Amino acid sequence: MCGNFPDYATIVVAANEKIDFHTGSGLEPFKLAFGFNIPVFVVITKVDCVRQVELNAQIQVVRLINWINRIKGEENSRNAFL
């Protein structure tokens, strides 16, 4: 990702794997893409291996990560004018 500037990043997340906020496991691709300010789209695989409740939880985690990134981006743009 550092050799050139990509237009977007695809992050593939398995539905049966957990993204752990405490250890940071699974957050590295998001941090890298957001750090370079690259638009991200997420593909969730193995949806047939989990129950609907677990799939919805995984979708909510991805939405939360995106929401946190948006808030950080707004704070950084506000601080640029101060």
C-alpha positions in Angstrom: 0.0 0.0 0.0 2.9 2.4 0.6 4.5 2.0 -2.9 1.6 3.8 -4.7 -1.6 5.5 -3.8 -4.6 3.1 -4.4 -8.1 4.4 -5.1 -9.7 2.2 -2.5 -9.0 -0.8 -0.3 -11.0 -4.0 0.1 -11.0 -5.6 3.5 -12.2 -9.2 3.7 -13.6 -10.2 7.0 -14.7 -13.8 7.8 -18.1 -13.9 9.6 -16.9 -16.6 11.9 -13.9 -14.6 13.1 -14.2 -11.9 15.7 -12.7 -8.4 15.5 -11.3 -7.8 19.0 -11.1 -4.2 20.1 -9.1 -5.1 23.3 -6.2 -6.8 21.5 -6.5 -5.0 18.2 -6.8 -8.3 16.4 -8.4 -7.6 13.0 -8.1 -3.9 13.3 -4.8 -3.5 11.5 -6.1 -3.3 7.9 -8.7 -0.7 9.0 -6.0 1.4 10.8 -3.7 1.2 7.8 -6.4 2.2 5.2 -7.8 5.0 7.4 -4.3 6.2 8.2 -3.6 6.8 4.5 -7.2 8.2 4.1 -8.1 5.5 1.6 -11.8 4.7 1.0 -12.6 1.2 2.3 -15.3 -1.3 1.4 -15.7 -4.5 3.4 -16.5 -8.0 2.1 -17.9 -10.4 4.7 -17.3 -14.0 3.8 -18.5 -17.3 5.3 -21.9 -16.0 6.0 -23.3 -19.5 5.6 -21.3 -20.7 8.6 -22.8 -18.5 11.2 -26.3 -17.7 12.6 -28.0 -14.5 11.6 -27.4 -13.0 15.0 -23.6 -13.5 14.7 -23.7 -12.0 11.2 -25.6 -9.0 12.4 -23.1 -8.5 15.2 -20.2 -8.6 12.7 -21.9 -6.1 10.5 -22.4 -3.8 13.5 -18.7 -4.0 14.4 -17.7 -2.9 10.9 -20.2 -0.1 11.0 -18.8 1.0 14.4 -15.3 1.0 13.0 -16.4 3.2 10.1 -18.3 5.5 12.4 -15.2 6.0 14.7 -13.1 6.8 11.7 -15.6 9.4 10.5 -15.6 11.1 13.9 -11.8 11.2 14.0 -11.7 12.6 10.5 -14.1 15.4 11.5 -12.0 16.2 14.6 -8.9 16.4 12.5 -10.5 18.7 9.9 -11.7 21.0 12.7 -8.3 21.1 14.3 -6.7 22.1 11.0 -8.5 25.4 11.1 -7.6 26.2 14.7 
